[in-house]
Amino acid sequence: MQKALITGASSGIGLELAKIMAAHGHDLILVARDLDRLKQVKTAIVRKYNVDVTIEKKDLSLPEAAKELHQKFKNKNIEILVNNAGIGLKGDFFGDDLAKDQTMAYLNMNSLMNLTYYFGGDFLKMKKGKILNVASIVAFFPGPKQPVYYATKAFVRSFSRALAYNMRDSGVTVTALHPGVTKTNFFKTAEAGKFDKGASPKDVALLGYKAMMAGKIEVTHGLWNRFLTNVFVRITPYRLQPLIVDKSSEV
């Protein structure tokens, strides 16, 4: 079974993806900043599933982190890359600390891009591999309360779709996963409230895993979210979208 490297694997969707992939027999390399939490995750997975689990503490918001990660694991027969690590930040941009926005932008975009370049390049040479990029339904909209975060997810969606097209005959697939509001620590970390509501991260992760294994280009979790991203965004004038998003508690 293919070995997977998962970033942001200590909690939320990344953790659920790790458990789902372990249940399907994938050996794992789990990456996150919280080493103690990673050790707990490894112990729990190894105890329950007959797979090999390697953990790596890494802050992917640092410029050299992606390259260092690739140098360490490039010869470990990885065939699946899950770019799940990401953060959000609530604010109107000019009221934010620019350094925090820059860190978020680097983690959500540059780090994902770099890891895709390094490991995806290996996959192209092998003529096989799968990449799952965790984006969001906010990739489809402007976000007045989180303008930089929304923009980073729009980048992930566009980047993933373009690469999926470019590599369509290579044996390598790229899938973008679009969760809506999900019960993770994301909203608490972003100081955006309502982090105790939303979809089950397990359900979101399972949808993403199935889509990735099937080679789908993108998938959105939830019927309402699919309506928002497939219908609402098409019929609503672009001038009204920021106003509606700004007043909405769900997007």
Protein Blocks (a to p, Z undefined) as FASTA:
>chain_A
ZZdddehklgcjllmmmmmmmmnopacddddfblmlmmmmmmmmmmmpccddddddddfk
bfklmmmmmmmmmmnopabdcdfbccddedehjmpcfklmmmmmmmmmmmmmmmmmmmmm
mmmmnopacdddddbfklmpccfklmmlmmmmmmmmmmmmmmmmmmmmnopacddddddd
dddfklmmnongjilgccdfklmmmmmmmmmmnopabdcehjklmmmmmmmmmmpcfklm
mmmmmmpckZZ
